[in-house]
Amino acid sequence: MAYESVIISPVSSEEAIAERERNNVLAFYVSRNATKDKVKREVELRFKVKVIKVNVENTFKGKKAYVKLAPEFKATELATNLGLL
């Protein structure tokens, strides 16, 4: 099975920053065919973290995924590595 990337880009809105700091959650724009399982698998493989939960929503800008990380991983550290801070 070929690997298909579903993550388009990280979200850097005020809401996403607040979620990252309060709840250890990262937000990404994802492709329209992305599922929770696909997003979880890609985040875990690409960033070497443990994902607890994924929520996906459709917006007028596209599909957005909120990824909650395990407590031993910090969303703020990962955001810094991605260049969001």
C-alpha positions as CSV (number, residue, x, y, z in Angstrom):
1,M,0.0,0.0,0.0
2,A,1.4,3.4,-1.0
3,Y,1.8,6.0,1.7
4,E,-0.4,9.0,1.1
5,S,0.2,12.2,3.0
6,V,-3.1,13.7,4.4
7,I,-1.6,16.7,6.3
8,I,-1.6,19.9,4.2
9,S,-0.3,22.4,6.8
10,P,-0.4,23.3,10.4
11,V,-3.1,25.8,11.6
12,S,-1.7,29.0,13.3
13,S,-4.9,30.8,14.3
14,E,-5.5,32.3,17.7
15,E,-7.9,29.5,18.5
16,A,-5.3,26.8,17.5
17,I,-2.7,28.6,19.7
18,A,-5.0,28.6,22.7
19,E,-5.9,24.9,22.2
20,R,-2.2,24.1,21.9
21,E,-1.3,25.9,25.2
22,R,-4.4,24.8,27.2
23,N,-5.1,21.3,26.1
24,N,-1.9,20.0,24.4
25,V,-3.7,19.9,21.0
26,L,-2.2,20.6,17.5
27,A,-4.4,21.7,14.6
28,F,-3.7,20.8,10.9
29,Y,-5.4,21.4,7.6
30,V,-5.9,18.0,6.1
31,S,-7.0,16.7,2.7
32,R,-10.8,16.1,2.1
33,N,-10.3,12.3,2.1
34,A,-8.5,12.3,5.5
35,T,-10.0,10.2,8.2
36,K,-9.2,10.2,11.9
37,D,-7.2,7.0,11.6
38,K,-5.2,8.4,8.7
39,V,-4.4,11.6,10.5
40,K,-3.4,9.8,13.7
41,R,-1.1,7.4,11.8
42,E,0.6,10.2,9.9
43,V,1.1,12.4,12.9
44,E,2.6,9.5,14.9
45,L,4.9,8.5,12.1
46,R,6.0,11.9,10.9
47,F,6.5,13.6,14.3
48,K,7.3,10.5,16.5
49,V,4.7,11.3,19.1
50,K,1.8,9.4,20.7
51,V,-1.7,10.6,19.7
52,I,-4.6,10.2,22.2
53,K,-7.5,11.6,20.2
54,V,-8.3,13.2,16.8
55,N,-11.3,15.4,16.0
56,V,-12.0,16.4,12.4
57,E,-14.2,19.2,11.2
58,N,-15.2,20.6,7.8
59,T,-14.8,24.3,7.4
60,F,-15.2,26.7,4.5
61,K,-11.4,26.7,4.2
62,G,-11.2,23.0,4.1
63,K,-11.0,20.1,6.5
64,K,-9.3,20.7,9.9
65,A,-8.0,18.1,12.3
66,Y,-7.4,18.7,16.0
67,V,-4.8,16.2,17.4
68,K,-4.5,15.7,21.2
69,L,-1.1,14.4,22.2
70,A,-0.2,12.2,25.1
71,P,1.0,14.0,28.2
72,E,4.6,13.0,27.8
73,F,4.7,15.0,24.5
74,K,4.3,18.7,24.5
75,A,2.4,20.4,21.6
76,T,4.3,23.6,22.2
77,E,7.6,21.9,21.7
78,L,6.4,20.3,18.5
79,A,5.0,23.6,17.3
80,T,8.4,25.2,17.9
81,N,10.0,22.5,15.8
82,L,7.5,23.2,13.0
83,G,8.3,26.9,13.1
84,L,4.9,28.0,14.5
85,L,6.3,29.9,17.5
